Amino acid sequence: MGNPRGVARDFDALERRRLEAIRLLDQGLKQSEVAVRLKVARQTVSRWVKAARSGTGVLGLAKAGRAGRKPRLGEIERRRLRELLLRTPRELGYDLPAWTGAAVVGLIQREFGVTYHQGHISKLLSSL
């Protein structure tokens, strides 16, 4: 279920598909016909209808926004971290010739009060 690993979901396209389903239903098509056209299960169309007919209307079909946990460091903190990492560890008080995962974890804890698992640091660094 979902997208292959590394392929981002297109939330706008998913929302358009849900809204298209309601438009087709409003034109008189049956749920099973809409499901075939949109290449989804009939139960999915039924769920969309229920959401659209709820008190929120078509807003119930709106995209949910960002999936997953929110980042622990905001954009300002991430920029600051990048600036800090461009300096040498020795400049910042670490007795190391180069940055290590453990040292970056310590730096983030010291500067921002946020704890990261050392195994996650490479992903964080690549996103900077």
N, C-alpha and C positions, 0 to 999 in steps of 0.2 A: 504494500500500500504506500502511496506517496511517490515522491520522485526518487530517481536513482541517486546514490551518494554523490554529493558535490554539485548537483543540479538544483538551483534555487527555484522555489515556487513562484509563479507569476500570480500574485494576489489580485492584481487588476483583472487579469484574464478570468480567474475563477469567479470573481464578483460579476463580471459581464455575463458569464455562463449562467449563473443563478438568476440574474435579472432577465436574460433571454428566455429562460424557462417560464417565468411568470408571464412574460409578454406572449409567448406561444399559448399558454393556458388561457389567457384572456382572449385570444383569437378563437378559442373553442376547441383546441386540440386536447386529447386525453393525455393523462399523465404518462401512460405507456408509450404514446407516440412521441411525446417530448423527450422521454428517456432515450428512445432509439435515436432521435435526431441529435441529441447532445452527448450520446455515448456514455450514459450513466445508468445506474440501476433505477428502476421505478421507485424503489423505496427512498432513494436520494431525492427524487423530484417531490415525493410526498413530504419529506422533511422540509424541503425548501418552501412548499406551499404552506405548511404549518407555520413556519417562521414568518412568511410574508403576511399571513392572515392574522398573526398575533397583534397585540396592541401597538407594536412598533412599526408595522407595515413593512414596506420594502427595506427600511433601515435594518430589519432583522436579517437581511441578506447581504448587508454591506460587509466589506472585507474586515477581518479582525485586526489587521495591522501586523506589526512585527511578531513573528513567532519566537518562542523560546524566552529564556530568562533575559532580563535587561542587563546591560553591561554594568559591572561594578564600578568602573571608572568612566566618568563622563568625558565629553570631548575636550574640555579644558584640561582635565587631569591627564588625559592621554597625550595631549600636546606637550604638557610639562614633563611627563615621563620620557617622551622622545628626546626632549632637550637634555634631560639628565643623563640618558643613556649615550648621548653623543660625547659626553665627558668620560674620562677614564675612571675606573673604579677607585684608583688611588686619590684622585681629585676629590672624591666624595667620602673619603675616609675608610675605604675597604683596602685591605692588604692583599690585593689581587692584581695580576698583570692584565687580565681581561675579564669581561663580564661572564658569569656563570648563571645558570638557572637559579641556583640557591641565592646568589647575591642579588639578582633582580627581584626575587620574592621578598628578600629583606628590605630592599630599597622601596618597593611598593608599600610594604607594611609601615616602614619608617616615615615615608613622605605623605602617604594618603590614608593610613590606618585601615587598609584593605588587605585581606589575606587571600592569596592565590595559591593553588596547588602548583608545585614545581612542574608537574607534567603539562600544565596548561600554558605555561609561560611562552613556549615556542609559538603557539597559536596567537597569543596576545601580541608578541613581538612582530610576527608577520603581518598582523593587521595594522601595525603602526606605519 
